[in-house]
């Protein structure tokens, strides 16, 4: 089974927003970029806006695709599209029990991310994805 997933790279004042997966969810305790599953028939950018509204209580504006990646977790795979996003107003809140942090691009390497996010972490922190 392959899940189509979207994730937001939200930048503000030199930092990037990351979220820690809460207990009770798959990959609990690992860090990720906010987002989630694309519903059947839903456009990827629309799914991203919906997921950020549900998870963080804010309206993001996707500014374009940053990276596409695929990762196999064994029992399922994710096909993930990362979008560069702006946050015109509001302050994100972890509405689903997730802890959120603003970190510098260089600081991303200090966090244990979900494996599917590895390529974008490398790209953002100055490596080559």
Helices and strands as residue ranges (DSSP letters): E 2-12, E 15-20, E 31-32, E 35-37, H 44-56, E 61-72, E 77-86, E 99-103, G 106-110, G 115-117, H 118-124
